[in-house]
């Protein structure tokens, strides 16, 4: 597929819709089952959304390669078999210039955001695992999933998506 000159919501080059599935695939990577359950609860009932879960970064990378998700929600600190930072860096190396997977990261500790963005997490997509921040993240994920579904259905041009979380910058 050649470069079509279209820019994604973050100014990244988009080479057309490389993800052919009609459903929006969301990969949730977390070593805490309670966090996976929370993600499923927040995203439940969304039409055309397929949720894939992994319990560590190594498994998350494997599932990324197998399922080609549109959105990834990952914990940053997973002590067994690869953390979220390593997984995000590996995914961004695989994607090269065409960074078309939207990646969100969560942590239970403050101050992780700069490292998350350096690893390749999308702008404005690093959130604390607490109250309002968690709610904002899932609001953002839902809006982005709706936008991706509209792009896949041909109802929305990806270049018209100007910010990710539905909250004015």
N, C-alpha and C positions, 0 to 999 in steps of 0.2 A: 504494500500500500504506500503510495507516495504522500509527500507533505501537501496538505490541502490549504495551508496558510491559516487555518482556524486556530484561535487561541482559546484555551480552556479558562475556567474561572480564576485561575491563578497566574495567567499569562503563559502557561506552559503550552508547547506545541501539541496539537491534537491531530492525529493522522487518520481521522475518521473513526467510526464506531468499531473498535477492534473486539468488543465484547458482544457477541451475537445473541446471547440469551435475552428473551423478552423480560424475564424476571430480574429484579435488582438483587444481586447477591451481596450479603453482608457477612463478613467473617469476623467473629468475636473471639479474641484470644486473651485468656486470663486463666491463671492457676487457681483462682477462687471460684468454686461452683456458684457461690452466692452472686458474684458479679455476672457470671454467664446467665443465671436465672433472671437477674435484674434487666439485662439487655433484652432477653427474650420477652419479658413482661412489657418493657417500654416500646418494643417494636411489634408486639402482637397486634394482629388485626390490620396491618398494612397490606393492601392488595399488592400482589405481584412481588413480594419480598421473600427471598429464600435466606434463612439464617444458617450459617455453618459455624460450628464451634471447635476450638482447639484449646488445649490446656497449657501450652508452652510455646515459646518462639520457634523451636525446631518443627513442631507439628504445624504451627501457623504458617511457616514458610512452605512446607509440603502442601498444605491445603490451598495456599495462594496459587501455587503452580498447577495444582489439579483443577481448581474451580474458577480461577480468574475472577475474584470478587470485585465488585465496583467500589465497595466501601470496606474498610477494616477499622475495627475498634480494638485497641490492644492496651493491656496493662504494660507499664514500663519495667517493673521489677518482678521478674519471675525467676526464682533461684534455680530451678531445675530445667536443664536442656534449653538454654538460650533465653535471654531476656528480650523485651520488646524493642529496645534500641537496636540490637544486633539484627533482629528480624526486619525492622524497617529499613536499615541500611542495605541489607541483602536484597530486599524487594526493589528498592530504588536503583541498585546496580543492575538488576535484571531489566527494569523498565527503560533504563538509559534516559534519553532526552524526553521521551514521551511518558511523563509521569501522570498517567490517567487514573490511577487508583487513589481515591480519597482516603487518607489515613488520619484517624483520630487516636490520641493517646490519653490514658488516665493514670493517675498516681494517687496514693494516699498521703504523699508528702509534698509540701510546697517547694518550689525552687527547681523543679525538674523540667520546666518548660523550655529553657534555652537548649538544653541537651536534646530534648524531643525535636525541636525545630532543626537543629544541626543534623540529626539523624535522618530527617526527611519527612517528618510529620507536616501536614499542610498548615498554612498560616491560620491562626485562630482556632486550632483544633487540638489544643492540649488543655485538659481539664482535671481538676481535683475530683477525687471520689468522695464528694460530700454535697449534700443538700442541693442548693441552687445551681452549683456548677454542674452536677450530674444532670439535672433537669434541662439546663441550657444545652449541654452536649447532645442529649437525646432529641431535643427540639431541632437542633442543627442536623443531626443524622436523618431525622424524618423528612425535613425539608429537602435535604440533598437527595435522599432516596426518591422522593416525589419528582424532583427535577430530572434525575437520571431516567426514571421511568418515562417521563414526558419526552426526553431526548430520544430514547429507544423507540418510542411510538411515533416519532416524527412530529410531535406537537410543540417542541421547543428546540431552539437553536442553542447549542452549548455555549456559544460566545455571548449569549445574553445573560448568563448567570454571573452576577457581579460580586457577590459575597456569599460566603458559605452558610452562615448561621441564621439568616433571616432577621438579624438585628443590624440596624444601620451601623457601619463602622465608626 
